[in-house]
Amino acid sequence: MRRVVVVGNAGSGKTTLGRRLGEALGVPFVELDSIFHQEGWRPLPEDLFRARVLDIVAADAWVIDGNYRVVRDLVWARADTVVWFDLPRRTVMRQVVLRTLRRMATRQVLWNGNREPVSGLFRLDPEHSIIRLAWLKHATYHERFAAAAADPRFAHLRFVRIGSRADATTLVATADG
């Protein structure tokens, strides 16, 4: 494992695992959200996003966390491993709600000065509520990544399904750095 992409639902633990895996492997960790979400939650234009990601994946080794379809072709073409968080919905929802509340209470700065908006607790539009997005995308991500793991186009990739916190801990403990 030298070029790893970590995918899965919001709140599943991608960033935490990505950081730990990057440390264990001794390679840089990149959170795609930090590139995409500009100040005021403005999205980085697609051409600039692709260019920045292309520079990152050109490196010999890395761990990248994110599900962005607009750059998946770039990331997956260079990756050797896809770590797929596929936790039960109840686990993901508990984690994303607690994380969101913690971020709001502490006013934690995320990327480029952005903070979790309190309005995200009450909005039903998944574009404005990470909790709603996690609920709605859970089955979609399961189906998408299960299909990708079986797709011959991705035969060059090793898929590692993480179905529990124990699976994540084991992966990091056995990562060869």
Backbone as JSON, one array per atom type, in Angstrom:
{
  "sequence": "MRRVVVVGNAGSGKTTLGRRLGEALGVPFVELDSIFHQEGWRPLPEDLFRARVLDIVAADAWVIDGNYRVVRDLVWARADTVVWFDLPRRTVMRQVVLRTLRRMATRQVLWNGNREPVSGLFRLDPEHSIIRLAWLKHATYHERFAAAAADPRFAHLRFVRIGSRADATTLVATADG",
  "N": [[0.85, -1.18, 0.0], [0.85, 1.95, -1.11], [-0.31, 4.05, -2.38], [-3.21, 5.17, -1.48], [-6.71, 5.38, -1.4], [-9.33, 6.54, 0.57], [-12.64, 5.88, 1.05], [-16.21, 6.42, 1.51], [-19.18, 6.92, 3.51], [-20.21, 10.19, 4.71], [-19.0, 11.09, 7.87], [-18.22, 8.54, 8.56], [-15.65, 7.96, 9.28], [-13.51, 8.36, 7.63], [-11.51, 10.41, 7.45], [-10.16, 10.29, 9.92], [-9.16, 7.65, 9.86], [-7.68, 7.85, 7.49], [-5.66, 9.74, 8.16], [-4.35, 8.31, 10.24], [-3.51, 6.06, 8.82], [-1.86, 7.21, 6.88], [0.2, 8.14, 8.58], [1.11, 5.66, 9.61], [2.06, 4.47, 7.29], [3.93, 6.28, 6.55], [3.5, 8.31, 4.69], [2.23, 11.17, 2.83], [-0.9, 12.65, 3.85], [-3.99, 13.55, 2.44], [-6.86, 15.46, 2.52], [-9.6, 15.63, 0.59], [-11.78, 17.35, 0.91], [-10.62, 19.63, 2.02], [-9.45, 20.87, -0.08], [-11.48, 21.24, -1.95], [-13.58, 22.73, -0.65], [-13.79, 26.02, -0.44], [-13.25, 29.27, 1.09], [-16.14, 30.4, 2.83], [-17.62, 28.23, 2.11], [-17.61, 27.95, -0.62], [-17.43, 26.13, -3.63], [-14.44, 24.89, -5.13], [-13.64, 25.7, -8.45], [-14.23, 23.24, -10.99], [-12.16, 22.66, -12.91], [-9.87, 23.71, -11.67], [-9.88, 22.21, -9.3], [-9.49, 19.6, -10.3], [-6.93, 19.97, -11.43], [-5.36, 20.51, -9.15], [-5.66, 18.12, -7.72], [-4.57, 16.34, -9.57], [-1.85, 17.08, -9.46], [-1.29, 16.2, -6.85], [-1.75, 13.38, -6.94], [0.26, 12.62, -8.62], [2.48, 12.13, -7.15], [4.67, 9.69, -5.57], [3.65, 8.33, -3.35], [0.85, 8.32, -1.14], [-2.03, 9.04, 0.95], [-5.35, 9.51, 0.36], [-8.39, 11.04, 1.18], [-11.74, 10.93, 0.33], [-14.75, 11.22, -1.68], [-15.19, 12.36, -4.17], [-16.62, 12.45, -7.26], [-15.83, 13.88, -9.51], [-13.08, 13.84, -9.55], [-12.44, 11.23, -9.28], [-11.56, 9.51, -11.35], [-8.92, 10.37, -11.75], [-7.7, 9.92, -9.24], [-8.23, 7.17, -8.68], [-6.98, 5.94, -10.84], [-4.29, 6.13, -10.27], [-4.11, 5.04, -7.74], [-3.34, 2.24, -5.56], [-4.77, 0.94, -3.71], [-8.07, 0.79, -2.41], [-9.69, 1.84, 0.34], [-12.57, 1.12, 1.82], [-15.02, 2.44, 3.7], [-17.64, 0.92, 5.19], [-19.65, 1.01, 7.21], [-22.34, 0.14, 9.5], [-25.5, 1.81, 9.11], [-26.62, 2.93, 11.48], [-24.37, 3.29, 13.08], [-22.83, 5.1, 11.57], [-24.61, 7.29, 11.54], [-24.8, 7.95, 14.26], [-22.15, 8.72, 14.71], [-21.8, 10.88, 12.87], [-23.69, 12.74, 13.75], [-22.82, 13.27, 16.41], [-20.23, 14.22, 15.87], [-20.83, 16.5, 14.33], [-22.3, 18.06, 16.17], [-20.29, 18.45, 18.12], [-18.4, 19.9, 16.61], [-19.9, 22.2, 16.08], [-20.4, 23.18, 18.68], [-17.83, 23.76, 19.6], [-17.03, 25.52, 17.73], [-15.26, 24.77, 15.76], [-12.79, 25.27, 13.33], [-12.85, 24.23, 10.07], [-12.05, 23.8, 7.0], [-10.3, 26.24, 5.24], [-11.27, 28.38, 6.76], [-13.93, 27.76, 7.2], [-16.82, 26.74, 9.1], [-18.96, 24.36, 10.74], [-22.29, 24.92, 9.94], [-24.9, 25.96, 12.1], [-27.46, 25.87, 11.14], [-27.46, 23.58, 9.64], [-28.37, 21.52, 11.2], [-31.1, 21.58, 11.04], [-31.97, 21.72, 8.43], [-33.37, 20.2, 5.54], [-32.35, 19.81, 3.07], [-29.87, 18.02, 1.52], [-27.6, 19.22, 0.52], [-27.06, 21.18, 2.27], [-26.92, 20.08, 4.76], [-25.01, 18.0, 6.53], [-25.74, 15.84, 8.05], [-28.22, 15.01, 7.02], [-27.32, 14.41, 4.44], [-25.62, 12.23, 4.98], [-27.49, 10.34, 5.87], [-29.11, 9.97, 3.57], [-27.26, 9.12, 1.62], [-26.2, 6.73, 2.43], [-26.99, 4.02, 1.57], [-26.5, 4.35, -1.13], [-23.7, 4.74, -1.31], [-22.84, 2.26, -0.34], [-23.79, 0.52, -2.35], [-22.47, 1.64, -4.62], [-19.68, 1.34, -4.08], [-19.45, -1.38, -3.58], [-20.13, -2.36, -6.1], [-18.02, -1.24, -7.58], [-15.84, -2.63, -6.51], [-16.23, -5.09, -7.62], [-15.97, -4.63, -10.28], [-14.35, -5.14, -13.35], [-12.86, -3.06, -14.47], [-11.53, -1.94, -12.41], [-9.66, -3.74, -11.55], [-6.99, -3.47, -11.01], [-6.86, -2.44, -8.51], [-6.69, -2.96, -5.01], [-9.25, -3.73, -2.9], [-10.31, -2.87, 0.27], [-12.57, -3.58, 2.57], [-14.06, -1.9, 5.21], [-15.83, -2.78, 7.84], [-16.24, -2.34, 10.46], [-15.12, -0.68, 13.49], [-13.06, -2.16, 14.55], [-12.01, -3.43, 12.29], [-10.83, -1.21, 11.04], [-8.85, -0.51, 12.9], [-7.28, -2.81, 12.82], [-6.37, -2.71, 10.16], [-4.69, -0.4, 10.19], [-2.81, -1.23, 12.08], [-1.56, -3.29, 10.75], [-0.47, -2.13, 8.57], [2.18, -1.66, 6.38], [4.88, 0.3, 6.73]],
  "CA": [[0.0, 0.0, 0.0], [1.62, 3.19, -1.19], [-1.24, 5.08, -2.86], [-4.45, 4.67, -0.91], [-7.86, 6.28, -1.33], [-10.29, 6.14, 1.6], [-13.97, 6.32, 0.62], [-17.32, 6.0, 2.37], [-20.17, 7.92, 3.87], [-19.84, 11.28, 5.62], [-19.07, 10.7, 9.28], [-17.87, 7.14, 8.78], [-14.31, 7.86, 9.87], [-12.51, 8.4, 6.56], [-10.4, 11.31, 7.75], [-9.4, 9.74, 11.05], [-8.4, 6.5, 9.37], [-6.71, 8.33, 6.5], [-4.52, 10.32, 8.88], [-3.63, 7.23, 10.93], [-2.89, 5.22, 7.8], [-0.74, 7.99, 6.34], [1.28, 8.09, 9.58], [1.65, 4.29, 9.67], [2.78, 4.2, 6.05], [4.96, 7.3, 6.36], [3.2, 9.01, 3.44], [1.35, 12.33, 3.04], [-2.35, 12.49, 3.89], [-4.69, 14.67, 1.81], [-8.31, 15.44, 2.66], [-10.12, 16.35, -0.57], [-12.65, 18.44, 1.36], [-9.81, 20.82, 2.3], [-9.14, 21.49, -1.37], [-12.73, 21.58, -2.63], [-14.37, 23.74, 0.07], [-13.1, 27.28, -0.28], [-13.84, 30.17, 2.09], [-17.58, 30.59, 2.66], [-18.14, 26.98, 1.55], [-17.67, 28.0, -2.08], [-16.67, 25.03, -4.23], [-13.36, 25.21, -6.06], [-14.05, 25.34, -9.81], [-13.86, 21.87, -11.36], [-10.86, 22.57, -13.59], [-8.82, 23.92, -10.67], [-9.9, 21.05, -8.41], [-8.83, 18.5, -11.02], [-5.5, 20.28, -11.57], [-4.7, 20.35, -7.84], [-5.64, 16.69, -7.4], [-3.61, 15.72, -10.48], [-0.52, 17.31, -8.88], [-1.14, 15.36, -5.66], [-1.66, 11.95, -7.27], [1.5, 12.37, -9.36], [3.5, 11.71, -6.19], [4.88, 8.25, -5.46], [2.9, 7.72, -2.26], [-0.1, 9.21, -0.47], [-3.35, 8.57, 1.36], [-6.33, 10.54, 0.03], [-9.73, 10.75, 1.68], [-12.82, 11.65, -0.34], [-15.6, 10.51, -2.65], [-15.54, 13.27, -5.26], [-16.69, 11.81, -8.58], [-15.17, 14.7, -10.51], [-11.66, 13.51, -9.58], [-12.25, 9.8, -9.03], [-10.75, 8.91, -12.41], [-7.52, 10.72, -11.51], [-7.23, 9.28, -8.01], [-8.27, 5.71, -8.78], [-6.02, 5.5, -11.86], [-2.97, 6.07, -9.64], [-4.16, 4.33, -6.47], [-3.18, 0.79, -5.56], [-5.69, 0.4, -2.71], [-9.25, 1.55, -2.01], [-10.21, 1.46, 1.65], [-13.99, 1.47, 1.74], [-15.76, 2.41, 4.95], [-18.99, 0.4, 4.97], [-20.19, 0.79, 8.54], [-23.81, 0.16, 9.58], [-26.09, 3.15, 9.1], [-26.79, 3.44, 12.85], [-23.05, 3.71, 13.54], [-22.49, 6.32, 10.84], [-25.46, 8.39, 11.96], [-24.38, 8.35, 15.6], [-20.87, 9.42, 14.59], [-21.92, 12.16, 12.17], [-24.43, 13.67, 14.62], [-21.94, 13.67, 17.51], [-19.15, 15.04, 15.3], [-21.4, 17.79, 13.93], [-22.59, 18.81, 17.4], [-19.0, 18.84, 18.71], [-17.84, 20.98, 15.79], [-20.7, 23.41, 16.28], [-20.2, 23.67, 20.05], [-16.47, 24.28, 19.76], [-16.77, 26.45, 16.62], [-14.06, 24.25, 15.11], [-12.53, 25.69, 11.96], [-12.61, 23.05, 9.24], [-11.16, 24.1, 5.88], [-10.35, 27.59, 4.66], [-12.06, 29.26, 7.63], [-15.32, 27.31, 7.31], [-17.29, 26.05, 10.3], [-20.26, 23.7, 10.57], [-23.38, 25.85, 10.21], [-25.94, 25.47, 12.99], [-28.65, 25.62, 10.31], [-27.36, 22.23, 9.12], [-29.13, 20.6, 12.06], [-32.54, 21.7, 10.79], [-32.29, 21.74, 7.01], [-33.62, 18.9, 4.91], [-31.59, 19.76, 1.82], [-28.58, 17.4, 1.81], [-26.52, 20.13, 0.13], [-26.83, 22.1, 3.39], [-26.96, 19.33, 6.01], [-24.17, 16.8, 6.46], [-26.48, 14.75, 8.68], [-29.19, 14.55, 6.01], [-26.54, 13.8, 3.37], [-25.17, 10.91, 5.44], [-28.66, 9.46, 5.89], [-29.56, 9.68, 2.21], [-26.22, 8.51, 0.78], [-25.67, 5.49, 3.01], [-27.19, 2.88, 0.67], [-25.86, 4.68, -2.42], [-22.28, 4.46, -1.21], [-22.67, 0.82, -0.23], [-23.97, -0.05, -3.7], [-21.45, 2.16, -5.53], [-18.35, 0.78, -3.83], [-19.54, -2.84, -3.79], [-20.06, -2.56, -7.55], [-16.67, -0.92, -8.03], [-14.95, -3.71, -6.09], [-16.45, -6.23, -8.52], [-15.84, -4.15, -11.66], [-13.05, -5.46, -13.94], [-12.09, -1.83, -14.76], [-10.76, -1.6, -11.22], [-8.93, -4.94, -11.14], [-5.66, -3.07, -10.54], [-6.99, -1.94, -7.15], [-7.03, -3.85, -3.89], [-10.33, -3.15, -2.11], [-10.34, -3.29, 1.67], [-13.84, -3.14, 3.14], [-14.03, -1.68, 6.65], [-17.2, -2.94, 8.32], [-16.29, -2.07, 11.9], [-13.96, 0.04, 14.04], [-12.0, -3.16, 14.71], [-11.4, -3.58, 10.96], [-9.98, -0.04, 10.81], [-7.7, -0.64, 13.8], [-6.44, -3.89, 12.28], [-5.71, -2.22, 8.95], [-3.59, 0.49, 10.56], [-1.79, -2.01, 12.8], [-0.86, -4.19, 9.83], [0.07, -1.34, 7.45], [3.64, -1.72, 6.35], [5.4, 1.62, 6.42]],
  "C": [[0.89, 1.24, 0.0], [0.76, 4.36, -1.66], [-2.65, 4.6, -2.54], [-5.52, 5.75, -0.96], [-8.84, 5.69, -0.32], [-11.63, 6.74, 1.23], [-15.02, 5.83, 1.6], [-18.2, 7.18, 2.71], [-19.58, 9.02, 4.74], [-19.98, 10.79, 7.05], [-18.66, 9.28, 9.57], [-16.5, 6.96, 9.42], [-13.19, 7.92, 8.84], [-11.28, 9.22, 6.93], [-9.54, 10.77, 8.88], [-8.55, 8.56, 10.59], [-7.33, 6.94, 8.38], [-5.47, 8.91, 7.15], [-3.67, 9.23, 9.54], [-2.88, 6.35, 9.94], [-1.69, 5.92, 7.16], [0.46, 7.97, 7.28], [1.93, 6.71, 9.61], [2.48, 3.96, 8.44], [3.92, 5.18, 5.8], [4.77, 8.06, 5.06], [2.28, 10.2, 3.72], [-0.13, 11.94, 3.03], [-2.99, 13.75, 3.31], [-6.19, 14.45, 1.97], [-8.9, 16.28, 1.52], [-11.06, 17.49, -0.2], [-11.86, 19.73, 1.56], [-9.42, 21.56, 1.02], [-10.42, 22.02, -2.01], [-13.47, 22.74, -1.98], [-13.53, 24.99, 0.33], [-13.81, 28.13, 0.78], [-15.32, 30.41, 1.77], [-18.26, 29.39, 2.02], [-18.3, 27.03, 0.03], [-16.87, 26.82, -2.64], [-15.56, 25.56, -5.14], [-13.84, 24.84, -7.46], [-13.45, 23.99, -10.24], [-12.48, 21.78, -12.0], [-9.7, 22.79, -12.61], [-8.73, 22.75, -9.69], [-9.17, 19.88, -9.06], [-7.32, 18.73, -11.13], [-4.76, 20.07, -10.25], [-4.6, 18.88, -7.46], [-4.64, 15.96, -8.3], [-2.18, 15.9, -9.97], [-0.27, 16.38, -7.69], [-0.93, 13.9, -6.03], [-0.43, 11.61, -8.1], [2.62, 11.9, -8.45], [3.56, 10.18, -6.1], [4.01, 7.58, -4.4], [2.03, 8.76, -1.59], [-1.28, 8.41, 0.05], [-4.29, 9.74, 1.12], [-7.68, 10.11, 0.55], [-10.74, 11.59, 0.91], [-13.49, 10.85, -1.43], [-15.87, 11.3, -3.93], [-15.47, 12.58, -6.63], [-15.88, 12.56, -9.63], [-13.66, 14.43, -10.59], [-11.39, 12.02, -9.38], [-11.37, 9.15, -10.09], [-9.26, 9.18, -12.19], [-6.95, 9.95, -10.32], [-7.16, 7.77, -8.18], [-7.3, 5.18, -9.83], [-4.63, 5.32, -11.25], [-2.94, 5.25, -8.35], [-3.79, 2.85, -6.65], [-4.18, 0.13, -4.61], [-6.86, 1.36, -2.49], [-9.7, 0.98, -0.67], [-11.62, 2.02, 1.72], [-14.66, 1.3, 3.09], [-17.2, 2.03, 4.65], [-19.6, 0.03, 6.33], [-21.71, 0.75, 8.51], [-24.33, 1.6, 9.67], [-26.21, 3.74, 10.51], [-25.45, 3.96, 13.39], [-22.65, 5.03, 12.88], [-23.31, 7.5, 11.34], [-25.09, 8.87, 13.37], [-23.1, 9.19, 15.51], [-21.03, 10.79, 13.94], [-22.68, 13.18, 13.01], [-23.52, 14.16, 15.74], [-20.81, 14.57, 17.0], [-19.66, 16.43, 14.96], [-21.7, 18.66, 15.15], [-21.3, 19.3, 18.07], [-18.39, 20.0, 17.93], [-18.59, 22.29, 15.97], [-20.44, 24.02, 17.66], [-18.84, 24.32, 20.23], [-16.12, 25.33, 18.71], [-15.49, 26.08, 15.89], [-13.96, 24.75, 13.68], [-12.16, 24.44, 11.17], [-11.59, 23.4, 8.15], [-11.39, 25.54, 5.44], [-11.28, 28.52, 5.44], [-13.5, 28.84, 7.82], [-15.58, 26.6, 8.63], [-18.62, 25.38, 9.96], [-21.36, 24.72, 10.86], [-24.44, 25.22, 11.11], [-27.2, 25.13, 12.2], [-28.64, 24.21, 9.73], [-28.1, 21.2, 9.95], [-30.6, 20.53, 11.66], [-32.93, 21.62, 9.32], [-32.47, 20.33, 6.48], [-32.86, 18.72, 3.61], [-30.21, 19.17, 2.11], [-27.39, 18.25, 1.38], [-26.16, 21.07, 1.29], [-26.89, 21.41, 4.75], [-26.16, 18.05, 5.86], [-24.88, 15.6, 7.06], [-27.49, 14.16, 7.69], [-28.46, 13.85, 4.86], [-26.11, 12.39, 3.75], [-26.33, 9.91, 5.44], [-29.02, 9.02, 4.47], [-28.54, 8.91, 1.38], [-25.74, 7.15, 1.27], [-25.79, 4.31, 2.05], [-26.5, 3.11, -0.67], [-24.37, 4.33, -2.38], [-22.01, 2.97, -1.09], [-22.75, 0.18, -1.63], [-22.84, 0.37, -4.65], [-20.11, 1.46, -5.32], [-18.34, -0.74, -3.91], [-19.44, -3.15, -5.28], [-18.66, -2.28, -8.08], [-15.69, -2.04, -7.69], [-15.06, -4.92, -7.02], [-16.22, -5.88, -9.99], [-14.45, -4.45, -12.22], [-12.21, -4.22, -14.28], [-11.2, -1.45, -13.59], [-9.97, -2.79, -10.69], [-7.53, -4.62, -10.62], [-5.66, -2.61, -9.07], [-7.28, -3.07, -6.16], [-8.11, -3.12, -3.09], [-10.29, -3.74, -0.71], [-11.62, -2.71, 2.26], [-13.71, -3.06, 4.65], [-15.47, -1.72, 7.13], [-17.36, -2.66, 9.8], [-15.06, -1.26, 12.3], [-12.78, -0.93, 14.19], [-11.27, -3.39, 13.39], [-10.42, -2.43, 10.69], [-8.71, -0.13, 11.66], [-6.74, -1.69, 13.28], [-5.69, -3.43, 11.04], [-4.52, -1.34, 9.28], [-2.46, -0.29, 11.22], [-0.97, -2.89, 11.86], [-0.29, -3.45, 8.62], [1.59, -1.38, 7.52], [4.18, -0.38, 5.87], [6.81, 1.6, 6.22]]
}
